[in-house]
Amino acid sequence: MTGCSLELLRKGERGIVTFSQNQNERILKQLMLRGVTPGATITLKQKLPSFLIEIGNTDVTLDIESIRAIYVRIIDNSIN
């Protein structure tokens, strides 16, 4: 798998944001404010009890609706 929804990544996988897609403008705006923009590198740090991603040097907790809006190209699938 080389590209997918962020929801499908496993803990420790990294990807580059390819695009964000959602009908809710509020969600898209919040993602942009948190740095989730095309070209940004994301690491999935945790899935339960909530999704925790690292973007840049910042950890961000996101809800499932936001996670499903983010699509990435996997660049590192080593599991920590």
DRENTORKOL-3810 file (N, C-alpha, C; in nm, 4 decimals):
REM DRENTORKOL-3810
@n.u->0.0855; n.v->-0.1168; n.w->0.0000; ca.u->0.0000; ca.v->0.0000; ca.w->0.0000; c.u->0.0904; c.v->0.1236; c.w->0.0000
@n.u->0.0726; n.v->0.2126; n.w->-0.0937; ca.u->0.1556; ca.v->0.3319; ca.w->-0.1003; c.u->0.0782; c.v->0.4597; c.w->-0.0712
@n.u->-0.0522; n.v->0.4599; n.w->-0.0817; ca.u->-0.1320; ca.v->0.5769; ca.w->-0.0528; c.u->-0.2664; c.v->0.5365; c.w->0.0017
@n.u->-0.3190; n.v->0.6140; n.w->0.1001; ca.u->-0.4453; ca.v->0.5754; ca.w->0.1613; c.u->-0.4962; c.v->0.6859; c.w->0.2524
@n.u->-0.6115; n.v->0.6592; n.w->0.3096; ca.u->-0.6649; ca.v->0.7460; ca.w->0.4137; c.u->-0.5758; c.v->0.7339; c.w->0.5365
@n.u->-0.5568; n.v->0.8402; n.w->0.6086; ca.u->-0.4765; ca.v->0.8374; ca.w->0.7305; c.u->-0.5320; c.v->0.7352; c.w->0.8292
@n.u->-0.6606; n.v->0.7122; n.w->0.8246; ca.u->-0.7258; ca.v->0.6159; ca.w->0.9146; c.u->-0.6664; c.v->0.4754; c.w->0.9007
@n.u->-0.6138; n.v->0.4409; n.w->0.7839; ca.u->-0.5638; ca.v->0.3061; ca.w->0.7578; c.u->-0.4178; c.v->0.2855; c.w->0.7962
@n.u->-0.3475; n.v->0.3924; n.w->0.8310; ca.u->-0.2088; ca.v->0.3774; ca.w->0.8732; c.u->-0.2018; c.v->0.3010; c.w->1.0043
@n.u->-0.0887; n.v->0.2333; n.w->1.0237; ca.u->-0.0623; ca.v->0.1654; ca.w->1.1497; c.u->0.0236; c.v->0.2557; c.w->1.2369
@n.u->0.0190; n.v->0.2307; n.w->1.3653; ca.u->0.0978; ca.v->0.3090; ca.w->1.4601; c.u->0.2443; c.v->0.3090; c.w->1.4166
@n.u->0.3033; n.v->0.4273; n.w->1.4111; ca.u->0.4434; ca.v->0.4420; ca.w->1.3738; c.u->0.4661; c.v->0.4710; c.w->1.2264
@n.u->0.3634; n.v->0.4527; n.w->1.1428; ca.u->0.3818; ca.v->0.4807; ca.w->1.0001; c.u->0.3803; c.v->0.6302; c.w->0.9748
@n.u->0.4562; n.v->0.6697; n.w->0.8725; ca.u->0.4639; ca.v->0.8104; ca.w->0.8337; c.u->0.4130; c.v->0.8259; c.w->0.6910
@n.u->0.3570; n.v->0.9427; n.w->0.6647; ca.u->0.3114; ca.v->0.9714; ca.w->0.5301; c.u->0.3141; c.v->1.1195; c.w->0.5009
@n.u->0.3074; n.v->1.1494; n.w->0.3741; ca.u->0.2988; ca.v->1.2882; ca.w->0.3287; c.u->0.1554; c.v->1.3144; c.w->0.2870
@n.u->0.0986; n.v->1.4225; n.w->0.3373; ca.u->-0.0403; ca.v->1.4577; ca.w->0.3047; c.u->-0.0500; c.v->1.4871; c.w->0.1559
@n.u->-0.1412; n.v->1.4168; n.w->0.0871; ca.u->-0.1627; ca.v->1.4434; ca.w->-0.0542; c.u->-0.2816; c.v->1.5372; c.w->-0.0738
@n.u->-0.3875; n.v->1.5171; n.w->0.0065; ca.u->-0.5003; ca.v->1.6093; ca.w->0.0040; c.u->-0.5919; c.v->1.5843; c.w->0.1218
@n.u->-0.6805; n.v->1.6797; n.w->0.1489; ca.u->-0.7836; ca.v->1.6666; ca.w->0.2518; c.u->-0.9173; c.v->1.6854; c.w->0.1832
@n.u->-1.0096; n.v->1.5961; n.w->0.2134; ca.u->-1.1395; ca.v->1.6015; ca.w->0.1472; c.u->-1.2501; c.v->1.5813; c.w->0.2486
@n.u->-1.3403; n.v->1.6779; n.w->0.2565; ca.u->-1.4553; ca.v->1.6681; ca.w->0.3451; c.u->-1.5540; c.v->1.7757; c.w->0.3035
@n.u->-1.6819; n.v->1.7474; n.w->0.3211; ca.u->-1.7854; ca.v->1.8445; ca.w->0.2868; c.u->-1.7969; c.v->1.9546; c.w->0.3926
@n.u->-1.7461; n.v->1.9264; n.w->0.5116; ca.u->-1.7572; ca.v->2.0206; ca.w->0.6218; c.u->-1.6403; c.v->2.1196; c.w->0.6182
@n.u->-1.6699; n.v->2.2413; n.w->0.5855; ca.u->-1.5670; ca.v->2.3456; ca.w->0.5744; c.u->-1.4967; c.v->2.3716; c.w->0.7071
@n.u->-1.5674; n.v->2.3563; n.w->0.8175; ca.u->-1.5086; ca.v->2.3769; ca.w->0.9503; c.u->-1.3952; c.v->2.2773; c.w->0.9744
@n.u->-1.4155; n.v->2.1512; n.w->0.9374; ca.u->-1.3128; ca.v->2.0489; ca.w->0.9557; c.u->-1.1905; c.v->2.0821; c.w->0.8710
@n.u->-1.2114; n.v->2.1173; n.w->0.7464; ca.u->-1.0991; ca.v->2.1497; ca.w->0.6583; c.u->-1.0203; c.v->2.2698; c.w->0.7107
@n.u->-1.0905; n.v->2.3696; n.w->0.7607; ca.u->-1.0233; ca.v->2.4883; ca.w->0.8151; c.u->-0.9420; c.v->2.4519; c.w->0.9387
@n.u->-0.9975; n.v->2.3681; n.w->1.0271; ca.u->-0.9252; ca.v->2.3268; ca.w->1.1469; c.u->-0.8003; c.v->2.2463; c.w->1.1111
@n.u->-0.8112; n.v->2.1604; n.w->1.0105; ca.u->-0.6948; ca.v->2.0827; ca.w->0.9674; c.u->-0.5848; c.v->2.1751; c.w->0.9171
@n.u->-0.6225; n.v->2.2736; n.w->0.8365; ca.u->-0.5238; ca.v->2.3684; ca.w->0.7840; c.u->-0.4577; c.v->2.4467; c.w->0.8968
@n.u->-0.5362; n.v->2.4893; n.w->0.9956; ca.u->-0.4807; ca.v->2.5646; ca.w->1.1087; c.u->-0.3828; c.v->2.4806; c.w->1.1907
@n.u->-0.4011; n.v->2.3500; n.w->1.1891; ca.u->-0.3116; ca.v->2.2592; ca.w->1.2632; c.u->-0.1924; c.v->2.2144; c.w->1.1791
@n.u->-0.1832; n.v->2.2649; n.w->1.0572; ca.u->-0.0693; ca.v->2.2331; ca.w->0.9720; c.u->-0.0881; c.v->2.1140; c.w->0.8812
@n.u->-0.2097; n.v->2.0597; n.w->0.8774; ca.u->-0.2382; ca.v->1.9452; ca.w->0.7908; c.u->-0.2702; c.v->1.9990; c.w->0.6519
@n.u->-0.1658; n.v->2.0172; n.w->0.5730; ca.u->-0.1779; ca.v->2.0711; ca.w->0.4383; c.u->-0.1008; c.v->1.9800; c.w->0.3432
@n.u->-0.1337; n.v->1.9844; n.w->0.2141; ca.u->-0.0594; ca.v->1.9016; ca.w->0.1193; c.u->0.0908; c.v->1.9237; c.w->0.1305
@n.u->0.1651; n.v->1.8125; n.w->0.1365; ca.u->0.3096; ca.v->1.8183; ca.w->0.1479; c.u->0.3608; c.v->1.8021; c.w->0.2904
@n.u->0.2726; n.v->1.8176; n.w->0.3887; ca.u->0.3136; ca.v->1.8025; ca.w->0.5289; c.u->0.3389; c.v->1.6552; c.w->0.5605
@n.u->0.4384; n.v->1.6286; n.w->0.6447; ca.u->0.4693; ca.v->1.4924; ca.w->0.6879; c.u->0.3999; c.v->1.4649; c.w->0.8208
@n.u->0.3306; n.v->1.3509; n.w->0.8261; ca.u->0.2545; ca.v->1.3113; ca.w->0.9442; c.u->0.3027; c.v->1.1747; c.w->0.9902
@n.u->0.3140; n.v->1.1570; n.w->1.1222; ca.u->0.3402; ca.v->1.0265; ca.w->1.1816; c.u->0.2207; c.v->0.9911; c.w->1.2687
@n.u->0.1655; n.v->0.8713; n.w->1.2499; ca.u->0.0562; ca.v->0.8261; ca.w->1.3351; c.u->0.1164; c.v->0.7672; c.w->1.4614
@n.u->0.0928; n.v->0.8323; n.w->1.5746; ca.u->0.1532; ca.v->0.7894; ca.w->1.7005; c.u->0.0609; c.v->0.6996; c.w->1.7821
@n.u->-0.0702; n.v->0.7172; n.w->1.7640; ca.u->-0.1653; ca.v->0.6435; ca.w->1.8473; c.u->-0.3005; c.v->0.6403; c.w->1.7795
@n.u->-0.3728; n.v->0.5282; n.w->1.7952; ca.u->-0.5085; ca.v->0.5173; ca.w->1.7408; c.u->-0.6151; c.v->0.5133; c.w->1.8500
@n.u->-0.5825; n.v->0.4553; n.w->1.9637; ca.u->-0.6794; ca.v->0.4414; ca.w->2.0718; c.u->-0.6236; c.v->0.5016; c.w->2.1994
@n.u->-0.7003; n.v->0.5662; n.w->2.2807; ca.u->-0.8441; ca.v->0.5877; ca.w->2.2701; c.u->-0.8821; c.v->0.6956; c.w->2.1694
@n.u->-0.7832; n.v->0.7727; n.w->2.1225; ca.u->-0.8098; ca.v->0.8702; ca.w->2.0169; c.u->-0.6890; c.v->0.8738; c.w->1.9243
@n.u->-0.7065; n.v->0.9316; n.w->1.8077; ca.u->-0.5976; ca.v->0.9412; ca.w->1.7107; c.u->-0.5027; c.v->1.0537; c.w->1.7511
@n.u->-0.3754; n.v->1.0206; n.w->1.7573; ca.u->-0.2723; ca.v->1.1181; ca.w->1.7894; c.u->-0.1717; c.v->1.1156; c.w->1.6759
@n.u->-0.1526; n.v->1.2307; n.w->1.6119; ca.u->-0.0558; ca.v->1.2408; ca.w->1.5037; c.u->0.0525; c.v->1.3395; c.w->1.5429
@n.u->0.1670; n.v->1.3216; n.w->1.4813; ca.u->0.2749; ca.v->1.4191; ca.w->1.4964; c.u->0.2910; c.v->1.4873; c.w->1.3622
@n.u->0.2864; n.v->1.6177; n.w->1.3643; ca.u->0.3058; ca.v->1.6955; ca.w->1.2423; c.u->0.4063; c.v->1.8046; c.w->1.2761
@n.u->0.5184; n.v->1.8017; n.w->1.2079; ca.u->0.6297; ca.v->1.8879; ca.w->1.2476; c.u->0.6795; c.v->1.8396; c.w->1.3823
@n.u->0.6912; n.v->1.9291; n.w->1.4773; ca.u->0.7316; ca.v->1.8931; ca.w->1.6137; c.u->0.6145; c.v->1.8988; c.w->1.7103
@n.u->0.4930; n.v->1.8912; n.w->1.6570; ca.u->0.3731; ca.v->1.9079; ca.w->1.7375; c.u->0.2872; c.v->1.7820; c.w->1.7344
@n.u->0.2389; n.v->1.7408; n.w->1.8509; ca.u->0.1420; ca.v->1.6318; ca.w->1.8592; c.u->0.0023; c.v->1.6905; c.w->1.8556
@n.u->-0.0847; n.v->1.6301; n.w->1.7739; ca.u->-0.2207; ca.v->1.6787; ca.w->1.7566; c.u->-0.3167; c.v->1.5614; c.w->1.7705
@n.u->-0.4220; n.v->1.5780; n.w->1.8504; ca.u->-0.5268; ca.v->1.4783; ca.w->1.8637; c.u->-0.6400; c.v->1.5164; c.w->1.7688
@n.u->-0.6872; n.v->1.4178; n.w->1.6904; ca.u->-0.7938; ca.v->1.4434; ca.w->1.5940; c.u->-0.9074; c.v->1.3430; c.w->1.6118
@n.u->-1.0283; n.v->1.3860; n.w->1.5784; ca.u->-1.1421; ca.v->1.2940; ca.w->1.5824; c.u->-1.1467; c.v->1.2122; c.w->1.4537
@n.u->-1.2294; n.v->1.1094; n.w->1.4543; ca.u->-1.2345; ca.v->1.0163; ca.w->1.3412; c.u->-1.2784; c.v->1.0853; c.w->1.2117
@n.u->-1.3672; n.v->1.1815; n.w->1.2210; ca.u->-1.4126; ca.v->1.2518; ca.w->1.1011; c.u->-1.2979; c.v->1.3293; c.w->1.0353
@n.u->-1.2143; n.v->1.3903; n.w->1.1172; ca.u->-1.0983; ca.v->1.4623; ca.w->1.0641; c.u->-0.9966; c.v->1.3658; c.w->1.0057
@n.u->-0.9720; n.v->1.2549; n.w->1.0746; ca.u->-0.8770; ca.v->1.1545; ca.w->1.0262; c.u->-0.9204; c.v->1.1008; c.w->0.8898
@n.u->-1.0488; n.v->1.0757; n.w->0.8737; ca.u->-1.0999; ca.v->1.0222; ca.w->0.7463; c.u->-1.0904; c.v->1.1220; c.w->0.6324
@n.u->-1.0725; n.v->1.2497; n.w->0.6646; ca.u->-1.0627; ca.v->1.3530; ca.w->0.5613; c.u->-0.9217; c.v->1.3658; c.w->0.5049
@n.u->-0.8240; n.v->1.3037; n.w->0.5717; ca.u->-0.6832; ca.v->1.3208; ca.w->0.5351; c.u->-0.6345; c.v->1.2003; c.w->0.4549
@n.u->-0.5738; n.v->1.2265; n.w->0.3399; ca.u->-0.5159; ca.v->1.1208; ca.w->0.2564; c.u->-0.3657; c.v->1.1430; c.w->0.2478
@n.u->-0.2910; n.v->1.0328; n.w->0.2610; ca.u->-0.1459; ca.v->1.0414; ca.w->0.2639; c.u->-0.0824; c.v->0.9416; c.w->0.1680
@n.u->0.0412; n.v->0.9730; n.w->0.1310; ca.u->0.1275; ca.v->0.8789; ca.w->0.0584; c.u->0.2275; c.v->0.8284; c.w->0.1604
@n.u->0.2273; n.v->0.6984; n.w->0.1847; ca.u->0.3140; ca.v->0.6403; ca.w->0.2866; c.u->0.4603; c.v->0.6524; c.w->0.2448
@n.u->0.5428; n.v->0.7006; n.w->0.3378; ca.u->0.6860; ca.v->0.7144; ca.w->0.3085; c.u->0.7701; c.v->0.6268; c.w->0.4009
@n.u->0.7113; n.v->0.5785; n.w->0.5087; ca.u->0.7846; ca.v->0.4926; ca.w->0.6013; c.u->0.6856; c.v->0.4009; c.w->0.6690
@n.u->0.6962; n.v->0.2721; n.w->0.6402; ca.u->0.6009; ca.v->0.1796; ca.w->0.7001; c.u->0.6655; c.v->0.0914; c.w->0.8047
@n.u->0.7759; n.v->0.1381; n.w->0.8639; ca.u->0.8356; ca.v->0.0622; ca.w->0.9726; c.u->0.7508; c.v->0.0816; c.w->1.0976
@n.u->0.7275; n.v->-0.0248; n.w->1.1665; ca.u->0.6425; ca.v->-0.0196; ca.w->1.2853; c.u->0.7317; c.v->-0.0094; c.w->1.4080
@n.u->0.6988; n.v->0.0900; n.w->1.4930; ca.u->0.7759; ca.v->0.1111; ca.w->1.6178; c.u->0.7233; c.v->0.0223; c.w->1.7268
END
